[in-house]
Structure formats: C-alpha cells, structure tokens
C-alpha cells in the first residue's frame, strides 16, 4: 500500500488475506471507512467508501475476488473493477465482465501504471 500511495493513488482496503502481516496498513484503511453495517453487494457499502474517499465511481477501481458480490456490487454503483480470479474460474452468467481480470495483486501495478 505504501508504494501505491507514493504515486498519489488513494487506496482503501477492506480485507487482507494475511491481516497480521499488514495490520497497520489494514487499520489505516479501515479507519478511512469507519464502521459500516452493510454487506456487499449492497450499494451502500460501495457508495459510502466512495464518499469517504472523496472520489466519484469512475475515478475509483474496486479490487475483489468474488464475482458474485465484489464485481457485481461495484458495477452496480458504476465503479470499474479488477477481478482477482486466482484459479481462472468462469464468470457467472448473470455478472457482466469486469474491466480487468487479474491473477494476483501484483498485477495492479500494471493497471495503475505505477
């Protein structure tokens, strides 16, 4: 996260696969969002994140690994999406293709041009 922040990108993380390894960064990101009682794919969670970050949906990129809740939820509020599809799963028929499909977070550097 600190590498991305150097380039002027605002990043909010709501989940970590290994939270202990990134605890300080995860806490900083969570503090930016505050406590929200809502679950993806409800639009309110995405809208609140955009509001708290001070960006429009088209200025953001949502990164998630669940097509049914992450991709569909972000698309529902007009956010572009990078879907982390680690095992090359097929996209569910009722979910529109995301703007980006990646295998791991390292591919974000290419997408964000950092």
Secondary structure, 3 states (H helix, E strand, C coil): CHHHHHCCCCCCCCCCCCHHHHHHHHHHHHHHHCCCCCCCCCHHHHHHHHHHHCCCHHHCEEEECCHHHHHHHHHHCCCEEEEECCCCCCCCCCCCCCCEEECCHHHHHHHHCC
